[in-house]
Amino acid sequence: DVASGRVRKLSPADVYVYEYDWNPAGKSFVVTAAHGAGDANWFVAELYTIQADSGEMKLLYKPQQQIAVPRWSADGSTVAFISGLMSDEGSTGGDVFVIPAAGGTAHNLTPGLRASISGLVWRPRGDELLLLESVNGESAIATLGVQDGTLTTLWAEPETLSLGWWNPGLSVARDGKTCAMLRQSFFNPPEVWAGPVGGTWQQITNSHKAESPAWGKTESIHWMNQGLNIQAWLTYPQDYDHNRRYPLLVEVHGGPGAMASPVWPGTLLDFTILSHYGYFILRPNPRGSFGQGEAFTRGNVKDFGHGDLRDILAGVDYVVQNFPVDGNRVGIGGWSYGGYMTMWAITQTHRFQAAVAGAGIANWQSYYGENDIDQWMIPFFGASVYDDPAVYAKSSPITFIKNVTTPTLILVGDRDGECPTPQSFEFWHALSTLGVENQFVVYPNEG
């Protein structure tokens, strides 16, 4: 209660609520929620309504895949949400669904869309949604007709729009015509911008005015592999000279439900700054990534590491053939799923001369019983490890560990529940036993 400051707990004690939205009349909420521990069960969250007076909870929709961003229409009749194959809470991508607020059948409004929807807002008149898309490595804003499914792109640029770290979306004013967002790219740090939806925005903040890029230009590139059009971002060395040949670093994004996008370099494992020291940097979006629709995102289901590595290796070949890159000086690294892909890559090929595996996964079979978020695994592997251990073994670096010759740096936090420390210990132990050059760093009290 705003006037008195009185607070009361509304949702049931054994339910973890992830996201919510008010009914326009203010008498109920629509929520994504699950029983039990928060981190693990986001992957099986369902759509509920909760009464604002009594806390009574009613199941509205049991999804087949992950759900996010529930939003109630202005007239209170319909709830929209995003559903798709997602691997991390906050890393949102999928199709747009609508369901009657009173219950009924959910309908997919964007089947076959060659993009991943990461945010949505109802327009005031209630027959149109404003969408934030991840598409082909970039951000886009579009409108979607709820009745006819007509999609109209209003804005698309090599930038990233969000409401904050791992919080894709737009903040739209009550008039439905004005929006605000954090806007960033490889050459513009994140600042708040606002203005007409899809129109000319004005910069509101200037908190990074003292910063300037210490890296080279970045461009979007594409190559074909096995019938797929793969997109990536390629950063040039800062002091680029076309008469020289340069080493190449491949940075694989986490997820796999995510997308390498134009962002100002952050503090987590980020190779961008190495452009300053004379490296090309390749950030691929292989199959399994967001940005090309649900079929593409599902491209590595029950096939972790196989098709996505082929996409990456084809990209390395493309860069070596078309840019002044020394094919004998190529490194690979990544964090989380990118750490796993690094561990996996060096068991499958000798293409890379050095590797950095951050918070990686060495053995999917042992990982299944060690991690704090095991609910995420069945949608990607098709069954539990107890029902189909072979599908886990075929994608485990440890299965092929004797192939490794690449010098490797292994990094992990000792309180990591998602990519547990024993996975990095297992990889380090194997490399050390087999005499492969490595360094292993465990960060105390870090997740």
Secondary structure, 3 states (H helix, E strand, C coil): CCCCCCCCCCCCCCEEEEEEEECCCCCEEEEEEEECCHHHHHHHCEEEEEECCCCCEEEEECCCCEEEEEEECCCCCEEEEEEECCCECCECCCEEEEEECCCCCCEECCCCCCCEEEEEEECCCCCEEEEEEEECCEEEEEEEECCCCCEEEEEEECCEEECCCCCCCCEECCCCCEEEEEEECCCCCCEEEEEECCCCCEECCCCCCCCCCCCCCEEEEEEEECCEEEEEEEECCCCCCCCCCEEEEEEECCCCCCCCCCCCCCCCCCHHHHHHHCCEEEEEECCCCCCCCHHHHHHHCCCCCCHHHHHHHHHHHHHHHHCCEEEEEEEEEEECHHHHHHHHHHHHCCCCCEEEEECCCCCHHHHCCCCCCHHHHHHHHCCCCCCCHHHHHCCCHHHHHHHCCCCEEEEEECCCCCCCHHHHHHHHHHHHHCCCCEEEEEECCCC
